[in-house]
Amino acid sequence: MPNIYYKGQFRPPPPAYHRGSLLQTLKRILLTRRSITYMLGGLLFAWFYILVKISFLTHSPYDLDWDLERRLAGSRSVIKSSRKVDKNPTRYQPIVRQPLPLQPTEAIWPPNIDIPLCKPKIYVYPDPPAILKVYETVPPMNTPYISERILLEQLRDPTSSAYKNYVTLNPEEADWFYIPFLGARYLNHCWFILHEKGDCDVDEKYVAPWMKYVQEELPYWKRSNGEDHLMVHPMDRTSRYYETREKMENATFLTTIGDLRPVGAAVVGARRYKNIPIPSATALLDLVKADPSKYLTSDGYPRNKRRDIFLLFGGRYSDVEATDVYSAGVRSLLLNGFDKQKDYVISPGWESDKYMKLLSRSRFGLAPLGHTLDTTRIWEYIAFGVVPVIIADGILEPYEDDVDWNSFSIRIPRKDAHRMDVILRAIPEDEYQRLRERVWNYGRRVLLTRDSWHLIVRDLCRRNHMEGMRTIDRNHRVPLEAPFNSLKV
């Protein structure tokens, strides 16, 4: 560009002139057809690259090596935030020392439940004539409340491990006395077969004959005022179905309810240090006799499909409000909320075969409280290797003194129930696999038909201060030493 003539002199143009010329030149270049073609081609290539990357190059939703939180959440913000986390925010390097020496077996928790805590003797009362007469008109019922029958059959079966290890036919040797009280059988027959309402005269026709036989005709109740007697109460309100329940209150109850809440005693008759919570029977496992091995391998993996259902729940929820007493409102979160998640399967229920297939495909199983804190679904989850998600503040699960429930289940407080989906999806894949393996290899031992009597006896050992002892007779006990009968069924 020529110099500018100004006041008789030639001078170079000002800098603004060059800047303006540069911008004009760039505009001319960018607005040419060739430049526009190149820009559109670049945008199309970028769009095509992103489409191919999302469709073919991202991790499979079942890639076990990929972090579960990133894989399922699919959020860029989650990925970016995770990269910014400083796992060691201090300036000091971590130190790893030599591991501590192993502790003695008796000092480790959770304990090895294959090693008996003691070997007491249990005497099972025979059915008195008055009760046998009642059973002539009250046949056994197939309901979810048959845990009383299952435990009794184990004690009366000479081939069972419980019979071989604990039962004595001589009451003079016994540490504990088992009353084969089948109150649920009597009431269920009255309610579901005869279609009667109320108590069906259960106190007069069933409770009174039983307690008269035990307390008046035999001497063993009087020795300890019933403190060494056992009874099963498998229904929701335990002994509160019977107006004359004070006659049996001194006995130790085996109940399917474990409730630590202050309201628990008033609602279901829970007695924290008197009752022993046990697993409940379920329609699927104990009536249909479901066989998980038809759907799962010996390691607990599905035979035909992956566990592609993230969370499973079957039960009442569609009519529950957040303010309801039923389920403390927890189940209201399932309606128009969690039930909209595409990898959740939530329904009022299914027929048995479909339910078993769904269980074999599920990763987590939701076990929220209902009328009571416990739910029979948890036992079906455990039987099929599904990790239970428990939302029931104050629940006392069976055998918590000996079984580490936190190692194979997830507990979510009610106050965090609305965040359940976030909590579960943040669990890394390796942690989920550890939980699943613990459910399959350890949690299943809690089932009613597995090691229940061995775990019940461990509680009885502590109540009688018999740790490390074996009963010869009521007044003679010796140290428990190997070899002894295996506790494995």
C-alpha positions, 0 to 999 in steps of 0.5 A, a space after each residue: 500500500 503506498 504511503 499517505 501524502 500529508 502536509 507535504 510529506 509521505 507517511 506510512 498508513 496508521 496501524 488501524 488501516 492494516 488491521 482493517 485490511 486484515 479483517 477484510 481479507 479474512 472475510 473475503 477468504 472465509 466467504 468463498 465457496 471453497 471455504 464454506 464447503 470445507 467447513 461443512 465437510 468438517 462439521 459432517 465428519 465430526 458428527 459422523 465420528 461422534 455417532 460411530 464412537 457412541 454406537 460402536 466404541 463405547 463400553 458394553 453395559 455388561 463389561 465387568 471391567 468398566 466402572 458401574 457408576 460411569 457405565 450406567 450413569 452415562 454422564 460426562 459430568 460424572 466422568 469429568 468430576 471423577 478425574 478431578 478427585 484427588 484420592 490423597 489430598 495430603 502432601 504425604 505419601 501413604 505408608 503400608 506396614 506388615 499385616 498384623 498376626 492372625 487372631 484366635 478363631 474365637 476372637 474373630 467376627 463374623 465367626 466360622 459358623 461351621 464351628 459349633 459354639 456349644 452342643 446343647 440338648 433339646 427335647 421335643 414334646 410329643 403332641 398330647 391327645 387333646 392336640 392330636 384330636 384338634 389336628 384331625 379337623 385342622 389339616 396342615 396348610 400350605 401358606 407362607 407361615 409354615 416355618 413352624 412346621 419346617 423347623 419341627 420337621 427338622 427336629 423330628 427327622 432322625 436323618 437331619 443334622 439338627 436331630 443328630 446334633 441336638 435332639 435328645 429323647 430323654 427330657 432329664 438330659 435336656 437344656 431346652 424344651 421345644 413346644 411343637 406349637 402350630 398356632 399359624 396352622 390352626 388360624 390359617 385353616 380357620 381364616 382361609 378354609 372355613 372363612 371365619 373371622 376373629 380368633 376362631 376360639 383359638 385360645 380355648 380350643 388350641 392354646 389352653 390344651 397345649 399350655 395345660 399339658 406343658 405347664 400342669 401335666 409335666 414337670 419341666 416348665 416349672 423348673 425354670 418357669 418356662 425360661 428354657 422353653 422354645 415356641 415358634 410364632 411365624 406370623 406378623 403379630 407373633 403371640 398377639 393373636 392369642 388373648 391368653 398369651 401371658 401363659 406363654 410369655 416366659 418362653 423364648 419365641 422364634 419369630 420372623 419379626 426382628 424389630 428394634 423400634 420403640 413401637 415394635 413391641 406394641 405392634 408385633 410384640 417384639 422382645 429384643 432380648 427374648 425373641 430369636 428372629 428366624 427366616 420366614 418361609 416363602 410361597 416360592 421356595 417352600 410351597 412351589 419348591 423352586 430350584 434355582 439350579 434350573 436357572 443358575 450355574 453352580 457359581 450363581 450366574 444365569 444359564 442363558 442370559 446376563 443379569 440385565 435387570 438392574 433392580 427387581 421388586 414385586 408387591 404392593 405399591 401403586 396405592 401407597 401415599 408418602 404419608 401412609 403408615 404402611 411401609 412408612 410411605 417408602 413404596 410410594 417412591 416406586 409409582 411414577 418414579 423408580 418404575 419409570 427406569 428402563 432397567 427396573 422391573 417393578 410389578 404387583 407380582 408374577 406367576 411363579 415360572 416368570 418370577 424365577 426367570 426374573 430373579 435369575 436375571 436381576 442384580 439387586 432386589 428391593 426389600 422395603 418394609 410393609 406392614 412389618 419391617 421384614 419381607 419374604 422377598 428377601 429370602 427369594 432374592 438370596 436363594 437366587 443370588 440377588 443382592 438384597 436392598 433393605 429399606 427398613 429402619 430398625 430391622 433386626 435380621 435373623 442371626 445378626 450376632 453370627 452373620 455379617 449381613 452387611 457383607 451381602 446386602 445393602 441397607 438404605 435408611 428411609 431418609 435416603 430412600 429417594 436417592 436409592 437409584 443414585 446410591 446403587 448406580 454408584 456401586 463399582 462393578 467389582 464391589 457388586 461382584 463381591 456382594 453377589 459372590 457373598 450372597 451366593 456362597 455365604 448368604 444362602 446359609 441363612 435360609 430356613 432350610 439350610 443352617 437355621 437350627 445351627 444358628 438358632 443353637 448358637 444364640 441358645 448357647 449364649 443365653 445359657 452361658 454354654 460357650 465351648 461346652 457340650 451337654 452330657 445331661 442337665 447337670 453335667 457338661 464337658 468342654 467341647 472338643 474335636 472330633 464332633 459331628 459336622 454341622 453341615 447339612 
